[in-house]
Amino acid sequence: MNRVKHLAITGAHGVKHTIWMVRILCSAGFLALLRPDKYVRMIAALLRLGASPLTGIGLSAARSPRATAIIDERGSLSWAALENRSDALANSNTREPATIGILCRNHRGLVESLAAATKTGADALLLNTGFSGPQLAEVLVREGATTIVYDEEFSGLVAHARDKIEGLIELIAWCEDTSAGKTIDEIITVNSGNRPPKPKKAGRIILLTSGTTGTPKGARRSGGGGAGALAAMFERIPWRAEQTVVIAAPMFHAWGFGQMAVAASMTCTMVMRRRFDPEATLAMVDEHGARGLALVPVMLERIMDLPGEVLDNHQMATLRFATISGSRMRADAVRDFMDRFGDVVYNSYNATEAGLISTAVPADLRAAPDTAGRPAAGTDVRILDENFEELAAGDVGKIAVLSNSHFEGYSSGETKDFHGAFMLTGDMGTLDRAGRLFVVGRDDDMIVSGGENVFPLEVEETLHQHPSVLEAAVLGVDDAQYGQRLAAFVVLRPGQSAGADELKAHVKAQLAGFKAPRDVVFLDSLPRNATGKVVKRELPEVRDPGVPTGPAS
C-alpha cells in the first residue's frame, strides 16, 4: 500500500512539473504553434543531429530559415545559411578527428566550427583566447586534439603546438591576410550543398574551467539539463523567442557558450563583435533593438566606468535583461547600471561542472547587490560544514549542489567531489533567511591569520566601497608572526588619491581588525584572464622579511 501511495505521489509530482515546464516554455515562445511542415523539418533535424547543446541551430533553421541568426563585423547570416555552412564544413573531413580545438573570438566562424564539429561526432574543445603558447600546446596534447580552428591573430600561439602534435590540421576561421593559410570559408565554398552523414556517436562540448588557480581542466558536456533547465532559466530571466540578444561574454567560456546555445534554441538573433568595447556594446543594443545583453561582471563595470556624457548617448530602451555571471560585481556598478537603464540586471551563479545554480533577479540585487540569488527550479543548494552537516542560515560553509545539469566528468577521468548526490562546487558561501545565496570565495582562498579565518572577498568588497578605489584584489601571504596576513592590491580611480593607511583605516572601520590588510600595493591595473577574472597568481610578490625564502646556508 505504501509503495502504491509513493508511486501516486511521484506521478503527481511529475505531472505537475511537466505542466509547469510546458507553461514556462510556451510563455517564452520556445514552444509555439507552427505550420505542420516546420514540425516535420524540426523532427528530422532532431533525428539527424540528436540532442546536443548545438541542436538549436538545426531547429532554428527549420523553424525560421530566413530569419537572421548572426550579426558580426562581416554582416548578417540567416539560420539556413548557418546550418548549410556548418554542414559543408563538417562534410569536408576526410577522417574523423576525436577532438577539434577551437581558438576563436566571438564571430560566426566560432559558431560554424562548433556546429560542424558536433555533426562529425567529434568533441569540440573550446580554447581560451588568453592562453600562452605553451598552455595551448599542453591543453591540445592532453585533450587529444588533432585539428585546430583558429583566428589568424593566434598563429604564433599555434606554432607551439605544431612541434608537439604530429600532423596537426590547421584551419583559419578569421583572417585579414588572404595568404594566411587554409580557411574555413574556402572549405565551405568547395563543399557547399553537401550534408555530412549521420555521425556514429554524438559529439560533445569540452569546456575549460577558468584556470585562475592552475592549468584549466576540460569538462565534458553532452547536454545542459534539457528542457527543464531551459524552463528554470526562463522562469527567472525574460528570454523571448525570435528576439535579438547581444552576446559580449566570451563564447569560448562556459557562460558565453551557454548564452549562445540558449539563443540558438530560441531562434534569437545573436549580435557579436570580436573584441569587447564598452561603448560599442551599448551602441549595438541601441542599433539592433536588442532585448537581451550577455556580459561577464568586469564588462558591466567597464560600461559603468564610462564618462557620464558617453552613457547619456545610449538609452538601451529595448533592453529587458542584462544577464551576467562569472564572479561578483562591484555593488556600485550594479546599482548605477539599474538606476540608469532600469531594473534589468540578472546575476547568475554557474559552474562549468554544474550549469545554472542560482539567479538573482533585479529585486534581489536591489536588496543585496552581492547576492547570487535563489536556487533555480529543480536545483537544491545546501551549505555544509567540514563534517558535511547542513549549516543554518547565515553560517559560511561549502556550497553543495544537486541538479540534473551535472557534467560528465573531466576529460582526465577525474570528477568533482561529491557528498552523496550533491556536488561540491569548490566555493564557500552562505544562505540568508530569505533563501538568497552569497558566494564568499573559493574554499582554497580562505586564509588563517593569527588563528582567525578570513575570506579575501569580504575585504575586497569593503575596499571597493571606498570612493577612491576602482578595484582591489586581496590574498594571503606568509607571515612570521601570524602564519599568514592579508595583502591588498589596489587600483585607484582616475584623478583620485588615497594612501595605504587611509585604506587600512577604512577596512578597520567596517570589519574586525584582523581582517585589515597589513600590506597595500598600488597598481595601474589588475591581471585578468580573457573572461575578466583576476588571476591572483600573477600579482606582484609580497614578502615578509621575517619568513625565510629558502633553506638556511
VEXDREN-2710 file (C-alpha; in Angstrom, 1 decimal):
% VEXDREN-2710
k/r/px/py/pz
1/MET/0.0/0.0/0.0
2/ASN/2.8/2.4/0.9
3/ARG/4.5/1.6/-2.5
4/VAL/1.3/2.4/-4.3
5/LYS/1.0/5.7/-2.4
6/HIS/4.6/6.6/-3.2
7/LEU/4.1/5.9/-6.9
8/ALA/1.0/8.0/-6.9
9/ILE/2.7/10.9/-5.2
10/THR/5.7/10.6/-7.5
11/GLY/3.5/10.5/-10.6
12/ALA/1.5/13.6/-9.4
13/HIS/4.7/15.5/-8.9
14/GLY/5.9/14.5/-12.4
15/VAL/2.7/15.7/-14.0
16/LYS/2.8/19.0/-12.0
17/HIS/6.4/19.5/-13.1
18/THR/5.6/18.8/-16.7
19/ILE/2.7/21.3/-16.7
20/TRP/5.0/23.9/-15.1
21/MET/7.7/23.3/-17.7
22/VAL/5.3/23.5/-20.7
23/ARG/3.7/26.7/-19.3
24/ILE/7.1/28.4/-19.0
25/LEU/8.4/27.2/-22.4
26/CYS/5.2/28.4/-24.1
27/SER/5.3/31.8/-22.4
28/ALA/8.9/32.3/-23.6
29/GLY/8.0/31.2/-27.1
30/PHE/10.2/28.2/-27.1
31/LEU/7.1/26.1/-27.8
32/ALA/4.9/27.7/-30.4
33/LEU/2.2/26.9/-32.9
34/LEU/3.9/26.4/-36.3
35/ARG/3.0/25.1/-39.7
36/PRO/3.0/21.3/-39.9
37/ASP/5.8/21.3/-42.5
38/LYS/8.0/23.1/-39.9
39/TYR/7.4/20.5/-37.3
40/VAL/8.3/17.8/-39.8
41/ARG/11.6/19.6/-40.6
42/MET/12.3/20.1/-36.9
43/ILE/11.7/16.4/-36.1
44/ALA/14.0/15.5/-39.0
45/ALA/16.7/17.8/-37.6
46/LEU/16.4/16.1/-34.2
47/LEU/16.7/12.6/-35.7
48/ARG/19.7/13.7/-37.7
49/LEU/21.6/15.7/-35.1
50/GLY/20.4/14.2/-31.8
51/ALA/20.1/16.2/-28.6
52/SER/23.2/18.4/-28.0
53/PRO/23.8/22.0/-27.0
54/LEU/24.1/22.9/-30.7
55/THR/20.9/21.2/-31.8
56/GLY/19.2/24.5/-31.6
57/ILE/20.9/25.7/-34.8
58/GLY/19.2/23.0/-36.8
59/LEU/15.9/23.5/-35.1
60/SER/16.0/27.3/-35.8
61/ALA/16.9/26.7/-39.4
62/ALA/13.8/24.5/-39.7
63/ARG/11.6/27.0/-37.8
64/SER/12.7/30.3/-39.3
65/PRO/15.2/29.6/-42.1
66/ARG/15.3/33.2/-43.4
67/ALA/15.5/34.9/-40.0
68/THR/18.8/36.4/-39.1
69/ALA/21.0/34.1/-36.9
70/ILE/24.2/36.1/-36.5
71/ILE/25.3/39.7/-37.0
72/ASP/29.0/40.3/-36.7
73/GLU/31.7/42.5/-38.3
74/ARG/31.2/40.6/-41.6
75/GLY/27.5/41.3/-41.7
76/SER/24.5/39.1/-41.2
77/LEU/23.9/35.4/-41.6
78/SER/20.5/33.6/-41.7
79/TRP/19.7/30.4/-39.8
80/ALA/19.5/28.5/-43.1
81/ALA/22.9/29.8/-44.2
82/LEU/24.4/29.0/-40.8
83/GLU/23.1/25.4/-41.0
84/ASN/24.3/24.9/-44.6
85/ARG/27.7/26.4/-43.9
86/SER/28.2/24.1/-40.9
87/ASP/27.1/21.1/-43.0
88/ALA/29.6/22.0/-45.7
89/LEU/32.4/22.4/-43.1
90/ALA/31.5/19.1/-41.4
91/ASN/31.4/17.3/-44.8
92/SER/35.0/18.3/-45.6
93/ASN/36.6/15.9/-43.1
94/THR/38.4/13.1/-44.8
95/ARG/38.9/11.5/-41.4
96/GLU/37.0/11.6/-38.1
97/PRO/39.1/13.5/-35.6
98/ALA/38.4/12.6/-32.0
99/THR/38.8/16.2/-30.8
100/ILE/38.7/19.5/-32.6
101/GLY/40.2/22.5/-30.8
102/ILE/38.6/25.9/-31.5
103/LEU/40.6/29.1/-30.7
104/CYS/38.3/31.9/-31.8
105/ARG/36.9/35.2/-30.6
106/ASN/33.2/35.9/-30.9
107/HIS/32.2/35.7/-34.5
108/ARG/30.4/33.4/-37.0
109/GLY/33.4/31.2/-37.5
110/LEU/33.3/30.0/-33.9
111/VAL/29.6/29.0/-34.1
112/GLU/30.1/27.4/-37.5
113/SER/33.1/25.4/-36.3
114/LEU/31.2/24.2/-33.1
115/ALA/28.2/23.1/-35.1
116/ALA/30.4/21.3/-37.7
117/ALA/32.4/19.5/-35.0
118/THR/29.3/18.0/-33.4
119/LYS/28.0/17.0/-36.8
120/THR/31.1/14.8/-37.3
121/GLY/30.8/13.2/-33.9
122/ALA/34.0/14.9/-32.7
123/ASP/34.4/16.5/-29.4
124/ALA/34.6/20.3/-29.7
125/LEU/37.3/21.8/-27.4
126/LEU/36.7/25.5/-26.7
127/LEU/40.1/27.1/-26.1
128/ASN/40.9/30.2/-24.1
129/THR/42.0/33.2/-26.2
130/GLY/44.2/34.3/-23.3
131/PHE/46.4/31.2/-23.4
132/SER/50.1/31.4/-23.8
133/GLY/51.7/29.2/-26.5
134/PRO/52.9/26.5/-24.0
135/GLN/49.5/26.5/-22.3
136/LEU/47.8/26.0/-25.6
137/ALA/50.1/23.1/-26.6
138/GLU/49.7/21.5/-23.2
139/VAL/45.9/21.5/-23.4
140/LEU/45.7/20.3/-27.0
141/VAL/48.0/17.4/-26.3
142/ARG/46.2/16.5/-23.1
143/GLU/42.8/16.5/-24.8
144/GLY/44.0/14.6/-27.8
145/ALA/43.1/17.3/-30.4
146/THR/44.4/16.6/-33.9
147/THR/42.7/19.6/-35.6
148/ILE/42.6/23.2/-34.6
149/VAL/40.4/26.0/-35.9
150/TYR/41.8/29.4/-35.0
151/ASP/41.8/33.1/-35.8
152/GLU/44.8/34.3/-37.7
153/GLU/46.0/36.5/-34.8
154/PHE/46.7/33.4/-32.8
155/SER/49.0/31.8/-35.4
156/GLY/52.1/32.5/-33.2
157/LEU/50.5/30.5/-30.3
158/VAL/49.5/27.6/-32.6
159/ALA/53.2/27.3/-33.7
160/HIS/53.9/25.9/-30.2
161/ALA/51.6/23.0/-30.8
162/ARG/53.0/22.0/-34.2
163/ASP/56.1/20.6/-32.6
164/LYS/54.0/18.6/-30.1
165/ILE/51.3/17.2/-32.3
166/GLU/52.4/15.4/-35.4
167/GLY/50.2/16.1/-38.5
168/LEU/48.2/18.8/-36.7
169/ILE/45.5/20.0/-39.1
170/GLU/45.1/23.8/-39.0
171/LEU/42.1/25.8/-40.3
172/ILE/41.8/29.6/-40.1
173/ALA/38.4/30.9/-39.1
174/TRP/39.1/34.7/-39.2
175/CYS/41.8/36.4/-41.1
176/GLU/42.8/39.7/-42.5
177/ASP/45.5/38.3/-44.8
178/THR/44.2/36.0/-47.5
179/SER/47.5/34.2/-47.7
180/ALA/47.4/33.3/-44.0
181/GLY/46.6/29.6/-44.7
182/LYS/43.7/27.3/-45.4
183/THR/40.4/29.0/-44.3
184/ILE/37.1/27.5/-43.3
185/ASP/35.5/29.8/-45.9
186/GLU/37.4/28.0/-48.7
187/ILE/36.3/24.6/-47.4
188/ILE/32.7/25.7/-47.1
189/THR/32.8/27.0/-50.7
190/VAL/34.2/23.8/-52.0
191/ASN/31.7/21.6/-50.1
192/SER/28.6/23.9/-50.4
193/GLY/25.4/21.9/-50.7
194/ASN/26.8/18.7/-49.2
195/ARG/25.4/17.3/-46.0
196/PRO/27.6/15.1/-43.8
197/PRO/26.4/11.5/-43.0
198/LYS/24.9/11.0/-39.5
199/PRO/27.8/10.6/-37.1
200/LYS/28.4/7.2/-35.3
201/LYS/28.3/9.0/-32.0
202/ALA/27.1/12.3/-30.6
203/GLY/29.8/14.9/-30.4
204/ARG/30.3/16.6/-27.0
205/ILE/31.5/20.0/-26.0
206/ILE/34.6/20.3/-23.8
207/LEU/34.5/23.5/-21.8
208/LEU/37.6/24.5/-19.9
209/THR/37.5/25.7/-16.3
210/SER/38.7/29.2/-15.7
211/GLY/42.2/28.2/-14.6
212/THR/42.7/31.1/-12.3
213/THR/44.5/28.8/-9.8
214/GLY/46.3/26.4/-12.2
215/THR/46.0/24.7/-15.5
216/PRO/42.4/24.7/-16.7
217/LYS/40.6/21.3/-16.7
218/GLY/38.4/20.1/-19.6
219/ALA/34.8/19.4/-18.5
220/ARG/32.7/17.3/-20.9
221/ARG/29.1/18.1/-21.5
222/SER/26.8/16.4/-24.0
223/GLY/23.7/18.3/-22.8
224/GLY/22.6/21.0/-20.5
225/GLY/19.8/19.6/-18.4
226/GLY/17.3/19.5/-21.2
227/ALA/14.0/21.4/-21.4
228/GLY/13.7/21.6/-17.6
229/ALA/17.0/23.6/-17.4
230/LEU/15.7/26.0/-20.0
231/ALA/12.4/26.4/-18.2
232/ALA/14.3/27.1/-15.0
233/MET/16.3/29.9/-16.7
234/PHE/13.3/31.4/-18.5
235/GLU/11.3/31.5/-15.2
236/ARG/13.9/33.9/-13.9
237/ILE/15.2/35.7/-16.9
238/PRO/12.8/37.2/-19.5
239/TRP/14.2/35.5/-22.7
240/ARG/11.7/35.5/-25.6
241/ALA/11.9/33.6/-28.8
242/GLU/12.9/35.3/-32.1
243/GLN/14.2/38.4/-30.3
244/THR/17.7/40.0/-30.6
245/VAL/20.5/39.5/-28.0
246/VAL/23.9/41.0/-27.8
247/ILE/26.5/38.4/-26.7
248/ALA/29.6/40.2/-25.4
249/ALA/30.6/37.5/-23.0
250/PRO/33.4/35.3/-24.5
251/MET/31.8/32.3/-26.1
252/PHE/34.8/30.0/-25.5
253/HIS/33.9/30.2/-21.8
254/ALA/31.0/28.2/-20.3
255/TRP/28.9/31.3/-19.6
256/GLY/29.2/32.8/-23.1
257/PHE/28.8/29.5/-24.8
258/GLY/25.7/28.8/-22.8
259/GLN/24.1/32.1/-23.8
260/MET/24.9/31.3/-27.5
261/ALA/23.3/27.8/-27.1
262/VAL/20.2/29.3/-25.5
263/ALA/19.9/32.0/-28.2
264/ALA/20.1/29.3/-30.9
265/SER/17.4/27.2/-29.2
266/MET/15.2/30.3/-29.1
267/THR/15.8/31.4/-32.7
268/CYS/17.2/34.6/-31.3
269/THR/19.4/36.9/-33.5
270/MET/22.9/36.9/-32.0
271/VAL/24.8/40.2/-32.3
272/MET/28.5/39.9/-31.5
273/ARG/31.9/41.5/-32.2
274/ARG/35.4/40.1/-31.9
275/ARG/36.6/42.4/-29.1
276/PHE/34.7/43.9/-26.2
277/ASP/34.4/47.7/-26.2
278/PRO/32.0/49.2/-23.6
279/GLU/30.6/52.0/-25.7
280/ALA/30.3/49.8/-28.8
281/THR/28.4/47.3/-26.7
282/LEU/25.8/50.0/-25.8
283/ALA/25.6/51.1/-29.4
284/MET/24.9/47.5/-30.6
285/VAL/22.0/47.2/-28.2
286/ASP/20.5/50.5/-29.4
287/GLU/21.2/49.9/-33.1
288/HIS/19.7/46.4/-33.2
289/GLY/16.9/47.0/-30.7
290/ALA/18.3/44.1/-28.5
291/ARG/16.1/42.7/-25.8
292/GLY/19.0/40.9/-24.1
293/LEU/22.6/41.5/-23.3
294/ALA/25.1/38.8/-22.1
295/LEU/28.1/40.0/-20.1
296/VAL/30.7/39.0/-17.6
297/PRO/30.9/41.2/-14.5
298/VAL/34.0/43.2/-15.5
299/MET/32.2/44.2/-18.7
300/LEU/29.3/45.7/-16.7
301/GLU/31.9/47.5/-14.5
302/ARG/33.7/48.9/-17.6
303/ILE/30.5/50.1/-19.0
304/MET/29.6/52.0/-15.9
305/ASP/33.2/53.4/-15.7
306/LEU/32.5/55.3/-18.9
307/PRO/32.1/59.1/-18.6
308/GLY/28.5/60.2/-17.8
309/GLU/28.3/62.2/-21.1
310/VAL/29.1/59.0/-23.0
311/LEU/26.5/57.0/-21.1
312/ASP/23.9/59.7/-21.8
313/ASN/24.2/59.0/-25.6
314/HIS/22.8/55.5/-25.1
315/GLN/19.3/54.8/-23.9
316/MET/19.0/51.0/-24.4
317/ALA/15.2/51.4/-24.3
318/THR/14.6/48.0/-25.7
319/LEU/16.7/46.1/-23.2
320/ARG/14.8/43.8/-20.9
321/PHE/17.6/41.8/-19.4
322/ALA/21.4/42.0/-18.9
323/THR/22.3/38.5/-17.9
324/ILE/25.7/38.2/-16.1
325/SER/27.8/35.5/-14.5
326/GLY/31.4/34.7/-13.7
327/SER/32.2/36.5/-10.4
328/ARG/30.9/39.1/-8.0
329/MET/30.2/42.5/-9.4
330/ARG/31.0/45.8/-7.7
331/ALA/27.9/46.9/-5.8
332/ASP/28.1/50.5/-7.1
333/ALA/28.3/49.3/-10.7
334/VAL/25.2/47.1/-10.3
335/ARG/23.2/49.9/-8.7
336/ASP/24.3/52.6/-11.2
337/PHE/23.5/50.4/-14.2
338/MET/20.0/49.8/-13.0
339/ASP/19.5/53.4/-11.9
340/ARG/20.3/54.4/-15.5
341/PHE/19.0/51.6/-17.7
342/GLY/16.2/50.1/-15.5
343/ASP/15.9/47.1/-13.3
344/VAL/17.2/44.7/-15.9
345/VAL/20.3/43.0/-14.3
346/TYR/20.1/39.3/-13.6
347/ASN/23.2/37.8/-11.9
348/SER/23.6/34.0/-12.1
349/TYR/25.9/31.7/-10.2
350/ASN/27.1/29.0/-12.6
351/ALA/29.7/26.3/-12.6
352/THR/31.3/24.8/-15.7
353/GLU/30.6/21.4/-14.0
354/ALA/27.0/22.1/-12.8
355/GLY/25.4/24.6/-15.2
356/LEU/23.0/27.2/-13.8
357/ILE/22.8/27.0/-10.0
358/SER/21.0/30.2/-8.9
359/THR/19.9/33.6/-10.3
360/ALA/19.5/36.9/-8.6
361/VAL/16.6/38.9/-10.2
362/PRO/16.7/42.8/-10.0
363/ALA/14.7/42.8/-6.8
364/ASP/17.3/40.6/-5.2
365/LEU/20.1/42.9/-6.4
366/ARG/18.3/46.0/-5.1
367/ALA/18.1/44.4/-1.7
368/ALA/21.7/42.9/-1.7
369/PRO/23.9/43.7/-4.8
370/ASP/26.4/41.0/-3.9
371/THR/23.9/38.1/-3.8
372/ALA/23.8/35.2/-6.3
373/GLY/20.1/34.9/-5.8
374/ARG/17.9/31.9/-5.1
375/PRO/18.5/28.4/-6.4
376/ALA/17.0/27.7/-9.9
377/ALA/13.9/25.4/-10.1
378/GLY/14.9/21.8/-9.9
379/THR/18.2/22.7/-8.1
380/ASP/18.9/22.1/-4.4
381/VAL/21.6/24.1/-2.7
382/ARG/23.0/23.3/0.7
383/ILE/25.7/24.8/2.9
384/LEU/27.8/22.2/4.6
385/ASP/30.4/22.2/7.3
386/GLU/33.7/20.2/7.4
387/ASN/31.8/17.2/8.5
388/PHE/29.2/17.6/5.7
389/GLU/26.5/18.6/8.1
390/GLU/24.0/21.2/6.9
391/LEU/24.5/24.7/8.3
392/ALA/21.9/27.2/9.4
393/ALA/21.2/30.4/7.6
394/GLY/24.0/32.9/8.0
395/ASP/26.7/30.4/8.5
396/VAL/29.5/30.1/6.0
397/GLY/30.4/26.6/4.6
398/LYS/30.9/24.5/1.5
399/ILE/28.4/25.1/-1.3
400/ALA/26.8/21.7/-2.4
401/VAL/24.5/21.4/-5.4
402/LEU/22.0/18.8/-6.5
403/SER/20.6/19.2/-10.1
404/ASN/20.1/17.3/-13.3
405/SER/22.7/19.5/-15.1
406/HIS/25.9/18.0/-13.7
407/PHE/28.7/17.4/-16.2
408/GLU/30.1/14.0/-17.2
409/GLY/33.4/14.4/-15.6
410/TYR/36.7/15.9/-16.5
411/SER/38.5/14.7/-19.7
412/SER/41.3/13.5/-17.4
413/GLY/38.9/10.9/-15.9
414/GLU/38.6/12.8/-12.6
415/THR/35.5/14.4/-11.3
416/LYS/34.3/16.9/-8.7
417/ASP/34.0/15.9/-5.1
418/PHE/30.5/14.7/-4.1
419/HIS/28.7/14.2/-0.8
420/GLY/26.1/11.7/-1.7
421/ALA/24.3/13.0/-4.7
422/PHE/25.4/16.6/-4.0
423/MET/28.3/18.0/-5.9
424/LEU/30.7/20.3/-4.0
425/THR/31.4/23.3/-6.2
426/GLY/34.6/24.3/-4.6
427/ASP/33.1/27.6/-3.4
428/MET/32.3/28.7/0.1
429/GLY/29.0/30.5/0.7
430/THR/26.1/31.2/2.9
431/LEU/22.3/31.4/2.6
432/ASP/20.4/34.2/4.2
433/ARG/17.0/33.8/5.9
434/ALA/15.3/34.8/2.6
435/GLY/16.9/31.9/0.9
436/ARG/19.4/34.0/-1.1
437/LEU/22.8/32.6/-1.8
438/PHE/26.1/34.6/-1.2
439/VAL/29.4/33.2/-2.5
440/VAL/32.2/34.4/-0.3
441/GLY/35.1/32.8/-2.2
442/ARG/36.9/29.6/-3.2
443/ASP/37.4/27.1/-0.4
444/ASP/41.2/27.3/-1.0
445/ASP/41.1/31.2/-0.9
446/MET/40.4/31.3/2.9
447/ILE/43.4/32.2/5.0
448/VAL/44.1/31.7/8.7
449/SER/45.7/34.8/10.3
450/GLY/46.6/34.5/14.0
451/GLY/44.0/31.7/14.3
452/GLU/41.2/33.7/12.7
453/ASN/39.5/32.7/9.4
454/VAL/39.4/35.4/6.7
455/PHE/37.9/35.3/3.3
456/PRO/39.6/37.8/1.0
457/LEU/36.4/38.6/-1.0
458/GLU/34.9/40.3/2.1
459/VAL/37.9/42.6/2.3
460/GLU/37.9/43.3/-1.4
461/GLU/34.3/44.4/-1.3
462/THR/34.9/46.7/1.6
463/LEU/37.8/48.3/-0.3
464/HIS/35.5/48.7/-3.3
465/GLN/33.3/50.9/-1.1
466/HIS/36.0/53.5/-0.7
467/PRO/35.3/56.3/-3.1
468/SER/38.8/56.4/-4.4
469/VAL/39.1/52.7/-5.2
470/LEU/38.3/51.4/-8.6
471/GLU/39.1/47.8/-8.0
472/ALA/41.0/45.7/-5.5
473/ALA/42.3/42.1/-5.0
474/VAL/43.3/40.6/-1.7
475/LEU/45.2/37.5/-0.9
476/GLY/47.1/35.8/1.9
477/VAL/50.9/36.0/2.1
478/ASP/53.3/34.2/4.5
479/ASP/53.8/36.0/7.9
480/ALA/56.4/35.0/10.6
481/GLN/54.2/36.1/13.5
482/TYR/50.6/35.3/12.3
483/GLY/51.3/32.4/9.8
484/GLN/49.5/34.4/7.1
485/ARG/48.5/38.0/6.7
486/LEU/46.4/39.9/4.1
487/ALA/47.9/41.9/1.3
488/ALA/45.7/44.2/-0.8
489/PHE/46.4/45.2/-4.4
490/VAL/44.5/48.4/-5.3
491/VAL/43.8/50.3/-8.4
492/LEU/42.6/53.9/-7.8
493/ARG/40.0/55.7/-9.8
494/PRO/41.4/58.2/-12.3
495/GLY/42.2/61.5/-10.6
496/GLN/41.7/60.1/-7.1
497/SER/44.2/59.6/-4.4
498/ALA/44.3/57.5/-1.2
499/GLY/47.2/56.3/1.0
500/ALA/47.7/52.9/2.4
501/ASP/47.0/54.0/6.0
502/GLU/43.7/55.5/4.8
503/LEU/42.6/52.3/3.2
504/LYS/43.6/50.2/6.2
505/ALA/41.6/52.5/8.5
506/HIS/38.6/52.2/6.1
507/VAL/38.6/48.4/6.4
508/LYS/39.0/48.5/10.2
509/ALA/36.1/50.9/10.5
510/GLN/33.8/48.2/8.9
511/LEU/35.4/44.9/9.7
512/ALA/37.2/43.2/12.5
513/GLY/40.7/44.5/13.0
514/PHE/42.4/41.2/12.0
515/LYS/40.7/41.5/8.5
516/ALA/42.5/44.7/7.7
517/PRO/45.4/44.2/5.1
518/ARG/48.8/44.8/6.6
519/ASP/50.2/45.5/3.1
520/VAL/48.7/47.7/0.4
521/VAL/50.2/47.7/-3.0
522/PHE/49.0/50.2/-5.6
523/LEU/48.8/49.1/-9.3
524/ASP/47.8/50.6/-12.6
525/SER/45.6/47.5/-13.3
526/LEU/44.9/44.0/-12.0
527/PRO/46.0/41.0/-14.1
528/ARG/42.9/39.4/-15.6
529/ASN/42.2/36.4/-17.8
530/ALA/40.2/36.5/-21.0
531/THR/36.9/36.3/-19.1
532/GLY/37.7/39.2/-16.8
533/LYS/38.6/37.2/-13.7
534/VAL/41.5/38.4/-11.6
535/VAL/44.5/36.0/-11.8
536/LYS/45.9/36.4/-8.4
537/ARG/48.9/34.2/-9.0
538/GLU/50.2/36.9/-11.4
539/LEU/50.1/39.7/-8.7
540/PRO/53.4/41.0/-7.5
541/GLU/55.1/39.0/-4.8
542/VAL/54.9/40.5/-1.2
543/ARG/57.4/39.1/1.2
544/ASP/57.7/39.2/5.0
545/PRO/61.4/39.8/5.8
546/GLY/60.9/37.5/8.8
547/VAL/60.0/34.5/6.7
548/PRO/62.9/32.6/5.1
549/THR/62.7/32.2/1.4
550/GLY/64.9/29.1/1.2
551/PRO/67.0/26.6/3.1
552/ALA/69.5/28.0/5.6
553/SER/73.1/28.0/4.4
END
